[in-house]
Amino acid sequence: MVEDVIRVIKERRSVREYISKPIPKEVLEDILDCGRLAPSARNLQPWLFVVITEKQTKEKIAKLALYGKFIADAGACISVFCERDARHLVEDGCAATQNMLIAAKAYGIDSCWVAGYERPYSEDIRKLLGVPEKYKLISLISLGYSDKTVTKAKKTLDEVVRWEKY
Ligand SMILES: Cc1cc2nc3c(=O)[nH]c(=O)nc-3n(C[C@H](O)[C@H](O)[C@H](O)COP(=O)(O)O)c2cc1C
């Protein structure tokens, strides 16, 4: 179990090409449930997740999101919003986002985090989805089954860790 969690975290990579295989609704619901259970400042849970599976809407979002064209081909896209009045809306929304990336990977579903916070298109996406003004877009998550393997150069532990002091 511990090994599984660690392996999933270590194996997750951003994948931007998907095969056309739908994601079962109950799997999406469980991924969303993992987002719901993320930590948030003062346990405010200021998030709102809007799930998009309809092709037309995915295509509209893909057109708007500057570096998210692949959303059009994803099985689903989860848009993560947080209440704009929450003091830690960005951290809270990012915690929920990361939980969902990991949960998806555990289900064998690949993903990519697409920037959503204070982008030129953030408000357009909120309006497109009919989300009330009290929310701000934090991120978009593309989800899909993929046959691609992505490798990515990562810094070594030595490069990024200091013990006790710098
Ligand atoms: C805040 C944030 C915004 C990102 N925005 C985009 C994006 O708009 N488009 C995209 O293709 N990838 C985006 N990414 C994914 C990163 O490019 C990716 O995480 C990074 O290259 C490391 O690769 P890995 O996820 O495979 O470890 C974003 C990631 C984060 C954390």
PDBQT file of the ligand as one rigid body, heavy atoms in Angstrom, charges set to zero:
ROOT
HETATM    1  C1  LIG A 201       1.114  25.657 -12.066  1.00  0.00    +0.000 C 
HETATM    2  C2  LIG A 201       1.381  24.795 -13.265  1.00  0.00    +0.000 A 
HETATM    3  C3  LIG A 201       0.963  25.224 -14.506  1.00  0.00    +0.000 A 
HETATM    4  C4  LIG A 201       1.173  24.418 -15.634  1.00  0.00    +0.000 A 
HETATM    5  N1  LIG A 201       0.668  24.840 -16.826  1.00  0.00    +0.000 NA
HETATM    6  C5  LIG A 201       0.814  24.062 -17.910  1.00  0.00    +0.000 A 
HETATM    7  C6  LIG A 201       0.202  24.429 -19.141  1.00  0.00    +0.000 A 
HETATM    8  O1  LIG A 201      -0.476  25.459 -19.243  1.00  0.00    +0.000 OA
HETATM    9  N2  LIG A 201       0.363  23.614 -20.205  1.00  0.00    +0.000 N 
HETATM   10  C7  LIG A 201       1.091  22.449 -20.114  1.00  0.00    +0.000 A 
HETATM   11  O2  LIG A 201       1.194  21.754 -21.132  1.00  0.00    +0.000 OA
HETATM   12  N3  LIG A 201       1.669  22.058 -18.961  1.00  0.00    +0.000 NA
HETATM   13  C8  LIG A 201       1.542  22.817 -17.855  1.00  0.00    +0.000 A 
HETATM   14  N4  LIG A 201       2.057  22.421 -16.652  1.00  0.00    +0.000 N 
HETATM   15  C9  LIG A 201       2.767  21.127 -16.556  1.00  0.00    +0.000 C 
HETATM   16  C10 LIG A 201       4.272  21.329 -16.452  1.00  0.00    +0.000 C 
HETATM   17  O3  LIG A 201       4.780  21.727 -17.703  1.00  0.00    +0.000 OA
HETATM   18  C11 LIG A 201       4.930  20.015 -15.975  1.00  0.00    +0.000 C 
HETATM   19  O4  LIG A 201       4.422  19.693 -14.707  1.00  0.00    +0.000 OA
HETATM   20  C12 LIG A 201       6.434  20.142 -15.893  1.00  0.00    +0.000 C 
HETATM   21  O5  LIG A 201       7.002  20.275 -17.170  1.00  0.00    +0.000 OA
HETATM   22  C13 LIG A 201       7.085  18.947 -15.204  1.00  0.00    +0.000 C 
HETATM   23  O6  LIG A 201       6.763  17.763 -15.890  1.00  0.00    +0.000 OA
HETATM   24  P1  LIG A 201       6.015  16.545 -15.169  1.00  0.00    +0.000 P 
HETATM   25  O7  LIG A 201       4.638  17.022 -14.787  1.00  0.00    +0.000 OA
HETATM   26  O8  LIG A 201       5.958  15.477 -16.225  1.00  0.00    +0.000 OA
HETATM   27  O9  LIG A 201       6.799  16.142 -13.967  1.00  0.00    +0.000 OA
HETATM   28  C14 LIG A 201       1.850  23.192 -15.516  1.00  0.00    +0.000 A 
HETATM   29  C15 LIG A 201       2.269  22.751 -14.244  1.00  0.00    +0.000 A 
HETATM   30  C16 LIG A 201       2.023  23.541 -13.132  1.00  0.00    +0.000 A 
HETATM   31  C17 LIG A 201       2.438  23.028 -11.768  1.00  0.00    +0.000 C 
ENDROOT
TORSDOF 0
